Amino acid sequence: KQWYQRRVRATLRSQLAAVPAVFRARPDVLLVNGPGTCIPVCALVLLLRIVGLARGRIVYVESVCRVTTLSLSGLILLVFADHLLVQWPQLAKRYSRATFIGRLVS
């Protein structure tokens, strides 16, 4: 239960801190690789794109640790990210919207 509560609090803090920065920046591209706290930021950018205030393309890079399945963040962003990049070829084979880019860091 404590783990869940900490995760919810961290996500809320992330969301609140990101709102002014995202609205100020109105990004053309948002590059994320992250934990679940990146989801609210992606949602804000998507909202800006929907209402026409930013181009807001979302690019998600899945962790090199994810070899056979996407993380929860990856699964969520698979639905609405413009590009989902993976570092293992088997992930690109398993998820048709994913693009294999190879390992970023060796």
N, CA, C and O atoms as a GROMACS GRO file, in nm:
protein
  424
    1LYS      N    1   0.082  -0.120   0.000
    1LYS     CA    2   0.000   0.000   0.000
    1LYS      C    3   0.086   0.125   0.000
    1LYS      O    4   0.054   0.221  -0.070
    2GLN      N    5   0.195   0.127   0.077
    2GLN     CA    6   0.281   0.244   0.081
    2GLN      C    7   0.344   0.270  -0.056
    2GLN      O    8   0.356   0.385  -0.098
    3TRP      N    9   0.383   0.164  -0.126
    3TRP     CA   10   0.441   0.177  -0.259
    3TRP      C   11   0.344   0.249  -0.352
    3TRP      O   12   0.382   0.341  -0.424
    4TYR      N   13   0.220   0.207  -0.350
    4TYR     CA   14   0.117   0.266  -0.435
    4TYR      C   15   0.095   0.412  -0.400
    4TYR      O   16   0.084   0.497  -0.489
    5GLN      N   17   0.088   0.443  -0.271
    5GLN     CA   18   0.065   0.582  -0.228
    5GLN      C   19   0.180   0.672  -0.269
    5GLN      O   20   0.159   0.785  -0.313
    6ARG      N   21   0.301   0.622  -0.256
    6ARG     CA   22   0.418   0.702  -0.299
    6ARG      C   23   0.414   0.726  -0.449
    6ARG      O   24   0.445   0.837  -0.494
    7ARG      N   25   0.377   0.626  -0.525
    7ARG     CA   26   0.370   0.641  -0.671
    7ARG      C   27   0.265   0.744  -0.710
    7ARG      O   28   0.289   0.826  -0.798
    8VAL      N   29   0.150   0.740  -0.646
    8VAL     CA   30   0.044   0.836  -0.675
    8VAL      C   31   0.089   0.977  -0.640
    8VAL      O   32   0.069   1.070  -0.718
    9ARG      N   33   0.151   0.994  -0.523
    9ARG     CA   34   0.200   1.126  -0.483
    9ARG      C   35   0.306   1.178  -0.580
    9ARG      O   36   0.304   1.295  -0.618
   10ALA      N   37   0.398   1.092  -0.620
   10ALA     CA   38   0.502   1.134  -0.714
   10ALA      C   39   0.443   1.175  -0.848
   10ALA      O   40   0.488   1.272  -0.909
   11THR      N   41   0.342   1.103  -0.893
   11THR     CA   42   0.278   1.136  -1.020
   11THR      C   43   0.206   1.271  -1.009
   11THR      O   44   0.214   1.353  -1.100
   12LEU      N   45   0.137   1.294  -0.901
   12LEU     CA   46   0.067   1.421  -0.881
   12LEU      C   47   0.166   1.538  -0.874
   12LEU      O   48   0.142   1.643  -0.932
   13ARG      N   49   0.276   1.519  -0.801
   13ARG     CA   50   0.379   1.624  -0.794
   13ARG      C   51   0.436   1.653  -0.932
   13ARG      O   52   0.456   1.769  -0.969
   14SER      N   53   0.462   1.548  -1.006
   14SER     CA   54   0.515   1.563  -1.142
   14SER      C   55   0.418   1.641  -1.229
   14SER      O   56   0.458   1.732  -1.302
   15GLN      N   57   0.293   1.605  -1.222
   15GLN     CA   58   0.189   1.672  -1.302
   15GLN      C   59   0.183   1.821  -1.268
   15GLN      O   60   0.184   1.905  -1.358
   16LEU      N   61   0.177   1.852  -1.140
   16LEU     CA   62   0.166   1.992  -1.098
   16LEU      C   63   0.288   2.074  -1.138
   16LEU      O   64   0.276   2.189  -1.180
   17ALA      N   65   0.406   2.016  -1.124
   17ALA     CA   66   0.528   2.087  -1.161
   17ALA      C   67   0.540   2.104  -1.312
   17ALA      O   68   0.598   2.202  -1.359
   18ALA      N   69   0.487   2.011  -1.386
   18ALA     CA   70   0.501   2.014  -1.532
   18ALA      C   71   0.405   2.109  -1.601
   18ALA      O   72   0.435   2.160  -1.709
   19VAL      N   73   0.290   2.133  -1.541
   19VAL     CA   74   0.186   2.212  -1.609
   19VAL      C   75   0.239   2.347  -1.656
   19VAL      O   76   0.228   2.376  -1.775
   20PRO      N   77   0.295   2.430  -1.569
   20PRO     CA   78   0.341   2.560  -1.618
   20PRO      C   79   0.454   2.548  -1.721
   20PRO      O   80   0.458   2.624  -1.818
   21ALA      N   81   0.545   2.454  -1.701
   21ALA     CA   82   0.657   2.439  -1.795
   21ALA      C   83   0.609   2.395  -1.932
   21ALA      O   84   0.657   2.446  -2.034
   22VAL      N   85   0.517   2.302  -1.937
   22VAL     CA   86   0.466   2.252  -2.065
   22VAL      C   87   0.386   2.360  -2.136
   22VAL      O   88   0.401   2.379  -2.257
   23PHE      N   89   0.303   2.432  -2.064
   23PHE     CA   90   0.224   2.539  -2.127
   23PHE      C   91   0.314   2.653  -2.176
   23PHE      O   92   0.285   2.715  -2.278
   24ARG      N   93   0.422   2.681  -2.103
   24ARG     CA   94   0.516   2.785  -2.146
   24ARG      C   95   0.594   2.740  -2.270
   24ARG      O   96   0.608   2.816  -2.365
   25ALA      N   97   0.642   2.617  -2.268
   25ALA     CA   98   0.728   2.568  -2.375
   25ALA      C   99   0.651   2.533  -2.502
   25ALA      O  100   0.700   2.554  -2.613
   26ARG      N  101   0.530   2.480  -2.485
   26ARG     CA  102   0.451   2.433  -2.600
   26ARG      C  103   0.541   2.357  -2.698
   26ARG      O  104   0.563   2.402  -2.811
   27PRO      N  105   0.592   2.243  -2.655
   27PRO     CA  106   0.696   2.175  -2.732
   27PRO      C  107   0.648   2.121  -2.866
   27PRO      O  108   0.532   2.082  -2.883
   28ASP      N  109   0.740   2.122  -2.962
   28ASP     CA  110   0.715   2.056  -3.090
   28ASP      C  111   0.734   1.906  -3.075
   28ASP      O  112   0.662   1.827  -3.137
   29VAL      N  113   0.832   1.867  -2.992
   29VAL     CA  114   0.861   1.726  -2.968
   29VAL      C  115   0.887   1.706  -2.820
   29VAL      O  116   0.956   1.785  -2.756
   30LEU      N  117   0.830   1.598  -2.767
   30LEU     CA  118   0.856   1.559  -2.629
   30LEU      C  119   0.922   1.421  -2.634
   30LEU      O  120   0.861   1.324  -2.680
   31LEU      N  121   1.046   1.413  -2.588
   31LEU     CA  122   1.120   1.288  -2.586
   31LEU      C  123   1.122   1.238  -2.442
   31LEU      O  124   1.176   1.303  -2.354
   32VAL      N  125   1.062   1.121  -2.419
   32VAL     CA  126   1.055   1.064  -2.284
   32VAL      C  127   1.104   0.920  -2.287
   32VAL      O  128   1.097   0.852  -2.389
   33ASN      N  129   1.153   0.876  -2.173
   33ASN     CA  130   1.200   0.739  -2.162
   33ASN      C  131   1.159   0.680  -2.030
   33ASN      O  132   1.216   0.581  -1.984
   34GLY      N  133   1.061   0.739  -1.969
   34GLY     CA  134   1.059   0.725  -1.828
   34GLY      C  135   0.963   0.634  -1.759
   34GLY      O  136   0.891   0.553  -1.817
   35PRO      N  137   0.970   0.654  -1.632
   35PRO     CA  138   0.878   0.585  -1.544
   35PRO      C  139   0.738   0.641  -1.562
   35PRO      O  140   0.716   0.729  -1.646
   36GLY      N  141   0.645   0.591  -1.486
   36GLY     CA  142   0.506   0.633  -1.498
   36GLY      C  143   0.483   0.781  -1.483
   36GLY      O  144   0.381   0.833  -1.528
   37THR      N  145   0.576   0.851  -1.419
   37THR     CA  146   0.557   0.995  -1.402
   37THR      C  147   0.566   1.071  -1.533
   37THR      O  148   0.530   1.189  -1.537
   38CYS      N  149   0.611   1.008  -1.641
   38CYS     CA  150   0.614   1.077  -1.770
   38CYS      C  151   0.475   1.079  -1.835
   38CYS      O  152   0.451   1.159  -1.925
   39ILE      N  153   0.387   0.993  -1.792
   39ILE     CA  154   0.254   0.982  -1.855
   39ILE      C  155   0.174   1.113  -1.843
   39ILE      O  156   0.118   1.158  -1.943
   40PRO      N  157   0.167   1.175  -1.725
   40PRO     CA  158   0.092   1.300  -1.718
   40PRO      C  159   0.150   1.410  -1.807
   40PRO      O  160   0.075   1.488  -1.866
   41VAL      N  161   0.281   1.416  -1.818
   41VAL     CA  162   0.344   1.516  -1.905
   41VAL      C  163   0.306   1.489  -2.050
   41VAL      O  164   0.274   1.582  -2.124
   42CYS      N  165   0.308   1.364  -2.090
   42CYS     CA  166   0.265   1.327  -2.225
   42CYS      C  167   0.119   1.363  -2.248
   42CYS      O  168   0.082   1.410  -2.356
   43ALA      N  169   0.037   1.342  -2.147
   43ALA     CA  170  -0.106   1.377  -2.159
   43ALA      C  171  -0.124   1.527  -2.179
   43ALA      O  172  -0.209   1.569  -2.258
   44LEU      N  173  -0.046   1.608  -2.109
   44LEU     CA  174  -0.053   1.752  -2.126
   44LEU      C  175  -0.014   1.793  -2.267
   44LEU      O  176  -0.080   1.876  -2.329
   45VAL      N  177   0.093   1.736  -2.317
   45VAL     CA  178   0.138   1.768  -2.453
   45VAL      C  179   0.033   1.723  -2.554
   45VAL      O  180   0.006   1.795  -2.651
   46LEU      N  181  -0.024   1.608  -2.533
   46LEU     CA  182  -0.130   1.561  -2.623
   46LEU      C  183  -0.250   1.656  -2.619
   46LEU      O  184  -0.308   1.686  -2.723
   47LEU      N  185  -0.286   1.702  -2.502
   47LEU     CA  186  -0.396   1.798  -2.489
   47LEU      C  187  -0.367   1.927  -2.566
   47LEU      O  188  -0.453   1.979  -2.637
   48LEU      N  189  -0.245   1.978  -2.551
   48LEU     CA  190  -0.206   2.098  -2.625
   48LEU      C  191  -0.216   2.075  -2.776
   48LEU      O  192  -0.257   2.165  -2.850
   49ARG      N  193  -0.178   1.958  -2.820
   49ARG     CA  194  -0.188   1.926  -2.963
   49ARG      C  195  -0.333   1.920  -3.008
   49ARG      O  196  -0.367   1.972  -3.114
   50ILE      N  197  -0.418   1.858  -2.929
   50ILE     CA  198  -0.559   1.844  -2.964
   50ILE      C  199  -0.626   1.980  -2.977
   50ILE      O  200  -0.706   2.001  -3.068
   51VAL      N  201  -0.595   2.072  -2.886
   51VAL     CA  202  -0.658   2.203  -2.891
   51VAL      C  203  -0.584   2.301  -2.982
   51VAL      O  204  -0.624   2.417  -2.995
   52GLY      N  205  -0.477   2.255  -3.045
   52GLY     CA  206  -0.407   2.336  -3.144
   52GLY      C  207  -0.308   2.437  -3.089
   52GLY      O  208  -0.272   2.531  -3.159
   53LEU      N  209  -0.263   2.420  -2.965
   53LEU     CA  210  -0.168   2.514  -2.906
   53LEU      C  211  -0.022   2.472  -2.921
   53LEU      O  212   0.068   2.548  -2.888
   54ALA      N  213   0.001   2.350  -2.970
   54ALA     CA  214   0.138   2.301  -2.991
   54ALA      C  215   0.135   2.185  -3.089
   54ALA      O  216   0.032   2.119  -3.107
   55ARG      N  217   0.250   2.162  -3.154
   55ARG     CA  218   0.260   2.048  -3.244
   55ARG      C  219   0.271   1.919  -3.163
   55ARG      O  220   0.210   1.818  -3.197
   56GLY      N  221   0.347   1.923  -3.057
   56GLY     CA  222   0.352   1.820  -2.956
   56GLY      C  223   0.363   1.675  -2.999
   56GLY      O  224   0.279   1.594  -2.960
   57ARG      N  225   0.461   1.640  -3.077
   57ARG     CA  226   0.484   1.500  -3.111
   57ARG      C  227   0.550   1.432  -2.992
   57ARG      O  228   0.639   1.488  -2.929
   58ILE      N  229   0.505   1.310  -2.962
   58ILE     CA  230   0.557   1.237  -2.846
   58ILE      C  231   0.640   1.119  -2.894
   58ILE      O  232   0.594   1.036  -2.973
   59VAL      N  233   0.765   1.114  -2.846
   59VAL     CA  234   0.856   1.005  -2.879
   59VAL      C  235   0.895   0.938  -2.747
   59VAL      O  236   0.950   1.002  -2.657
   60TYR      N  237   0.867   0.809  -2.737
   60TYR     CA  238   0.898   0.734  -2.615
   60TYR      C  239   1.007   0.633  -2.647
   60TYR      O  240   0.995   0.557  -2.744
   61VAL      N  241   1.112   0.631  -2.567
   61VAL     CA  242   1.220   0.533  -2.582
   61VAL      C  243   1.210   0.435  -2.466
   61VAL      O  244   1.228   0.472  -2.350
   62GLU      N  245   1.181   0.309  -2.498
   62GLU     CA  246   1.168   0.206  -2.393
   62GLU      C  247   1.306   0.173  -2.337
   62GLU      O  248   1.407   0.178  -2.408
   63SER      N  249   1.308   0.138  -2.211
   63SER     CA  250   1.432   0.103  -2.142
   63SER      C  251   1.499  -0.018  -2.207
   63SER      O  252   1.432  -0.108  -2.257
   64VAL      N  253   1.631  -0.017  -2.206
   64VAL     CA  254   1.707  -0.130  -2.258
   64VAL      C  255   1.681  -0.256  -2.176
   64VAL      O  256   1.702  -0.367  -2.223
   65CYS      N  257   1.636  -0.238  -2.052
   65CYS     CA  258   1.606  -0.352  -1.965
   65CYS      C  259   1.482  -0.430  -2.010
   65CYS      O  260   1.464  -0.545  -1.971
   66ARG      N  261   1.398  -0.368  -2.092
   66ARG     CA  262   1.277  -0.434  -2.139
   66ARG      C  263   1.311  -0.511  -2.265
   66ARG      O  264   1.324  -0.454  -2.373
   67VAL      N  265   1.325  -0.643  -2.250
   67VAL     CA  266   1.372  -0.727  -2.360
   67VAL      C  267   1.257  -0.798  -2.430
   67VAL      O  268   1.257  -0.811  -2.552
   68THR      N  269   1.159  -0.845  -2.353
   68THR     CA  270   1.051  -0.925  -2.414
   68THR      C  271   0.914  -0.859  -2.409
   68THR      O  272   0.828  -0.889  -2.492
   69THR      N  273   0.892  -0.770  -2.314
   69THR     CA  274   0.762  -0.702  -2.304
   69THR      C  275   0.786  -0.554  -2.274
   69THR      O  276   0.890  -0.516  -2.219
   70LEU      N  277   0.690  -0.473  -2.310
   70LEU     CA  278   0.697  -0.330  -2.278
   70LEU      C  279   0.664  -0.307  -2.131
   70LEU      O  280   0.593  -0.385  -2.069
   71SER      N  281   0.717  -0.199  -2.078
   71SER     CA  282   0.681  -0.155  -1.944
   71SER      C  283   0.537  -0.104  -1.946
   71SER      O  284   0.478  -0.088  -2.053
   72LEU      N  285   0.482  -0.078  -1.830
   72LEU     CA  286   0.348  -0.022  -1.824
   72LEU      C  287   0.343   0.114  -1.894
   72LEU      O  288   0.247   0.143  -1.966
   73SER      N  289   0.445   0.196  -1.874
   73SER     CA  290   0.450   0.324  -1.946
   73SER      C  291   0.451   0.302  -2.096
   73SER      O  292   0.381   0.370  -2.171
   74GLY      N  293   0.531   0.205  -2.141
   74GLY     CA  294   0.536   0.174  -2.283
   74GLY      C  295   0.403   0.127  -2.337
   74GLY      O  296   0.362   0.165  -2.447
   75LEU      N  297   0.334   0.044  -2.261
   75LEU     CA  298   0.202  -0.004  -2.305
   75LEU      C  299   0.101   0.110  -2.315
   75LEU      O  300   0.021   0.114  -2.408
   76ILE      N  301   0.105   0.202  -2.219
   76ILE     CA  302   0.013   0.315  -2.222
   76ILE      C  303   0.046   0.406  -2.341
   76ILE      O  304  -0.043   0.446  -2.416
   77LEU      N  305   0.174   0.437  -2.357
   77LEU     CA  306   0.214   0.528  -2.464
   77LEU      C  307   0.208   0.464  -2.602
   77LEU      O  308   0.207   0.535  -2.703
   78LEU      N  309   0.203   0.334  -2.607
   78LEU     CA  310   0.186   0.264  -2.734
   78LEU      C  311   0.059   0.312  -2.803
   78LEU      O  312   0.051   0.314  -2.926
   79VAL      N  313  -0.039   0.350  -2.724
   79VAL     CA  314  -0.168   0.393  -2.777
   79VAL      C  315  -0.160   0.532  -2.840
   79VAL      O  316  -0.218   0.555  -2.946
   80PHE      N  317  -0.089   0.627  -2.775
   80PHE     CA  318  -0.097   0.763  -2.827
   80PHE      C  319   0.036   0.832  -2.853
   80PHE      O  320   0.036   0.950  -2.891
   81ALA      N  321   0.149   0.766  -2.836
   81ALA     CA  322   0.277   0.826  -2.874
   81ALA      C  323   0.290   0.823  -3.026
   81ALA      O  324   0.240   0.731  -3.092
   82ASP      N  325   0.356   0.922  -3.079
   82ASP     CA  326   0.378   0.924  -3.224
   82ASP      C  327   0.483   0.822  -3.266
   82ASP      O  328   0.474   0.764  -3.374
   83HIS      N  329   0.581   0.803  -3.180
   83HIS     CA  330   0.686   0.704  -3.206
   83HIS      C  331   0.719   0.633  -3.076
   83HIS      O  332   0.739   0.698  -2.973
   84LEU      N  333   0.725   0.502  -3.080
   84LEU     CA  334   0.768   0.423  -2.965
   84LEU      C  335   0.890   0.345  -3.009
   84LEU      O  336   0.881   0.256  -3.094
   85LEU      N  337   1.004   0.380  -2.952
   85LEU     CA  338   1.132   0.322  -2.993
   85LEU      C  339   1.177   0.218  -2.892
   85LEU      O  340   1.172   0.241  -2.771
   86VAL      N  341   1.221   0.103  -2.944
   86VAL     CA  342   1.266  -0.006  -2.857
   86VAL      C  343   1.410  -0.043  -2.892
   86VAL      O  344   1.456  -0.020  -3.004
   87GLN      N  345   1.479  -0.101  -2.795
   87GLN     CA  346   1.620  -0.131  -2.811
   87GLN      C  347   1.648  -0.279  -2.835
   87GLN      O  348   1.764  -0.320  -2.841
   88TRP      N  349   1.544  -0.359  -2.849
   88TRP     CA  350   1.558  -0.501  -2.876
   88TRP      C  351   1.466  -0.540  -2.993
   88TRP      O  352   1.350  -0.500  -2.994
   89PRO      N  353   1.517  -0.615  -3.090
   89PRO     CA  354   1.436  -0.647  -3.209
   89PRO      C  355   1.311  -0.727  -3.178
   89PRO      O  356   1.209  -0.712  -3.246
   90GLN      N  357   1.316  -0.812  -3.076
   90GLN     CA  358   1.198  -0.894  -3.045
   90GLN      C  359   1.080  -0.809  -2.997
   90GLN      O  360   0.964  -0.849  -3.014
   91LEU      N  361   1.108  -0.694  -2.938
   91LEU     CA  362   0.999  -0.605  -2.898
   91LEU      C  363   0.931  -0.544  -3.020
   91LEU      O  364   0.808  -0.531  -3.024
   92ALA      N  365   1.010  -0.507  -3.119
   92ALA     CA  366   0.951  -0.451  -3.241
   92ALA      C  367   0.869  -0.557  -3.314
   92ALA      O  368   0.769  -0.525  -3.378
   93LYS      N  369   0.911  -0.682  -3.306
   93LYS     CA  370   0.833  -0.789  -3.369
   93LYS      C  371   0.702  -0.813  -3.294
   93LYS      O  372   0.599  -0.842  -3.355
   94ARG      N  373   0.708  -0.801  -3.163
   94ARG     CA  374   0.589  -0.828  -3.082
   94ARG      C  375   0.487  -0.715  -3.087
   94ARG      O  376   0.367  -0.740  -3.083
   95TYR      N  377   0.535  -0.591  -3.096
   95TYR     CA  378   0.447  -0.474  -3.097
   95TYR      C  379   0.465  -0.401  -3.230
   95TYR      O  380   0.569  -0.338  -3.253
   96SER      N  381   0.366  -0.408  -3.315
   96SER     CA  382   0.380  -0.357  -3.451
   96SER      C  383   0.402  -0.206  -3.457
   96SER      O  384   0.460  -0.157  -3.554
   97ARG      N  385   0.358  -0.132  -3.359
   97ARG     CA  386   0.378   0.014  -3.360
   97ARG      C  387   0.516   0.054  -3.310
   97ARG      O  388   0.554   0.171  -3.320
   98ALA      N  389   0.592  -0.040  -3.256
   98ALA     CA  390   0.724  -0.010  -3.204
   98ALA      C  391   0.828  -0.014  -3.317
   98ALA      O  392   0.814  -0.090  -3.413
   99THR      N  393   0.930   0.069  -3.302
   99THR     CA  394   1.039   0.074  -3.400
   99THR      C  395   1.169   0.036  -3.330
   99THR      O  396   1.205   0.095  -3.229
  100PHE      N  397   1.237  -0.062  -3.385
  100PHE     CA  398   1.366  -0.106  -3.330
  100PHE      C  399   1.474  -0.007  -3.371
  100PHE      O  400   1.490   0.023  -3.489
  101ILE      N  401   1.548   0.044  -3.271
  101ILE     CA  402   1.655   0.140  -3.298
  101ILE      C  403   1.792   0.089  -3.253
  101ILE      O  404   1.892   0.156  -3.274
  102GLY      N  405   1.797  -0.028  -3.192
  102GLY     CA  406   1.922  -0.079  -3.138
  102GLY      C  407   1.950  -0.017  -3.002
  102GLY      O  408   1.875   0.068  -2.953
  103ARG      N  409   2.059  -0.063  -2.942
  103ARG     CA  410   2.094  -0.011  -2.809
  103ARG      C  411   2.150   0.129  -2.819
  103ARG      O  412   2.237   0.156  -2.902
  104LEU      N  413   2.100   0.218  -2.736
  104LEU     CA  414   2.148   0.357  -2.735
  104LEU      C  415   2.281   0.371  -2.662
  104LEU      O  416   2.364   0.454  -2.698
  105VAL      N  417   2.300   0.289  -2.560
  105VAL     CA  418   2.423   0.295  -2.480
  105VAL      C  419   2.480   0.155  -2.472
  105VAL      O  420   2.407   0.058  -2.446
  106SER      N  421   2.609   0.144  -2.493
  106SER     CA  422   2.668   0.011  -2.485
  106SER      C  423   2.749  -0.006  -2.359
  106SER      O  424   2.806  -0.113  -2.336
   0.00000   0.00000   0.00000
